[in-house]
Amino acid sequence: MSTASLVYGPRVRAAVLRQTLDDMVARIDRPALAAADPVELVRRYDRPEDQELVGLLVAMLAYGRVRSIKDKAELVLEALGPRPARSIHKESVRDGLRGFVYRFQRGEDLPRYLTALSRVLKTHDRLSHLF
């Protein structure tokens, strides 16, 4: 028996599989699904530079229970304000996050991470330009 038949059943044609998946997507409550995911935090921002930065920060915190991830990410985003990609350049903002603890991340970790991201953004303007 081939691997494909184990995953997709016996010789399911691509068109049938596509239709099945499209039907599933049509039935999913996408807003509710997104609201239950930390990616929801990224969608709050309109500017691509803020979305990129917030996405990376949320990904950095994305281990453990979703509620815990979102709660801790909210604390960071609140400190960064409405323009995170601008505020990480402010030493006072980074200093305000000293003492931040989440699982194995301790006091100085987040401010150091933000300092490194600030340097990257000063050189490349946006994270996507680096990658």
C-alpha positions as CSV (number, residue, x, y, z in Angstrom):
1,M,0.0,0.0,0.0
2,S,1.4,3.4,-1.0
3,T,1.9,6.3,1.4
4,A,-0.6,8.4,-0.6
5,S,-3.3,5.8,-0.2
6,L,-2.8,6.0,3.6
7,V,-3.1,9.7,3.7
8,Y,-5.7,10.4,1.0
9,G,-7.6,7.1,0.8
10,P,-7.5,4.9,-2.3
11,R,-6.6,7.1,-5.3
12,V,-8.5,10.2,-4.5
13,R,-8.2,12.5,-7.4
14,A,-6.9,16.0,-6.9
15,A,-10.1,17.6,-7.9
16,V,-12.1,15.6,-5.3
17,L,-9.6,16.4,-2.6
18,R,-9.6,20.1,-3.5
19,Q,-13.4,20.2,-3.4
20,T,-13.5,18.4,0.0
21,L,-11.0,20.9,1.5
22,D,-12.8,23.9,0.0
23,D,-16.0,22.6,1.5
24,M,-14.3,22.3,4.9
25,V,-12.9,25.9,4.7
26,A,-16.4,27.2,3.8
27,R,-17.9,25.6,7.0
28,I,-15.1,26.9,9.3
29,D,-15.9,30.0,11.4
30,R,-12.7,31.7,10.4
31,P,-13.0,34.8,12.7
32,A,-13.6,32.5,15.7
33,L,-10.6,30.4,14.7
34,A,-8.4,33.4,14.3
35,A,-9.6,34.9,17.6
36,A,-8.4,31.7,19.4
37,D,-4.9,32.1,17.9
38,P,-2.1,34.4,18.9
39,V,-1.9,35.6,15.2
40,E,-5.0,37.7,16.1
41,L,-2.6,40.1,17.8
42,V,-0.7,40.7,14.6
43,R,-3.9,41.6,12.7
44,R,-4.5,44.6,15.0
45,Y,-1.9,46.6,13.1
46,D,-2.3,48.1,9.7
47,R,1.4,49.0,9.0
48,P,3.5,46.1,7.6
49,E,6.5,47.1,9.7
50,D,4.4,46.8,12.9
51,Q,2.8,43.5,11.7
52,E,6.3,42.0,11.0
53,L,7.6,43.0,14.4
54,V,4.6,41.9,16.3
55,G,4.5,38.6,14.4
56,L,8.1,37.9,15.4
57,L,7.5,38.9,19.0
58,V,4.4,36.8,19.3
59,A,6.2,33.9,17.7
60,M,9.0,34.3,20.2
61,L,6.4,33.8,23.0
62,A,4.4,31.1,21.2
63,Y,4.9,28.1,23.5
64,G,2.5,27.0,26.2
65,R,-1.3,27.6,26.4
66,V,-2.7,30.0,23.9
67,R,-4.3,32.1,26.7
68,S,-0.9,32.4,28.4
69,I,0.8,33.4,25.2
70,K,-1.8,36.0,24.4
71,D,-1.7,37.4,27.9
72,K,2.0,37.8,28.0
73,A,2.1,39.2,24.4
74,E,-0.5,41.7,25.4
75,L,1.7,43.0,28.1
76,V,4.6,43.5,25.7
77,L,2.3,45.1,23.0
78,E,0.8,47.5,25.6
79,A,4.3,48.7,26.5
80,L,5.2,49.1,22.8
81,G,2.1,51.2,22.1
82,P,0.3,51.7,18.8
83,R,3.5,51.8,16.7
84,P,5.7,48.9,17.9
85,A,8.3,49.2,15.1
86,R,8.9,52.8,16.1
87,S,8.8,52.3,19.9
88,I,11.5,49.6,20.1
89,H,14.0,52.3,19.2
90,K,13.2,54.1,22.5
91,E,15.5,53.0,25.3
92,S,12.8,54.0,27.8
93,V,10.3,51.6,26.3
94,R,12.9,48.7,26.3
95,D,13.8,49.6,29.9
96,G,10.1,49.5,30.8
97,L,10.1,45.8,29.9
98,R,13.0,44.9,32.2
99,G,11.8,42.2,34.5
100,F,9.4,40.7,32.0
101,V,9.2,36.9,32.7
102,Y,7.5,34.2,30.6
103,R,8.5,30.6,31.1
104,F,12.2,30.5,30.6
105,Q,12.6,34.1,29.5
106,R,13.8,36.2,32.3
107,G,14.3,39.9,33.2
108,E,16.8,41.1,30.7
109,D,16.0,38.8,27.8
110,L,13.2,40.8,26.2
111,P,14.9,44.2,26.4
112,R,18.0,42.7,24.8
113,Y,16.0,41.0,22.1
114,L,14.2,44.4,21.4
115,T,17.6,46.1,21.3
116,A,18.8,43.6,18.7
117,L,15.7,44.1,16.6
118,S,16.1,47.9,16.9
119,R,19.6,47.6,15.4
120,V,18.3,45.3,12.6
121,L,15.5,47.8,11.8
122,K,17.9,50.8,11.7
123,T,19.9,48.9,9.1
124,H,17.1,47.3,7.0
125,D,14.0,49.5,7.8
126,R,11.8,46.4,7.9
127,L,12.3,42.9,8.9
128,S,11.1,41.6,5.5
129,H,14.0,43.5,3.9
130,L,16.4,41.5,6.0
131,F,14.9,38.2,5.1
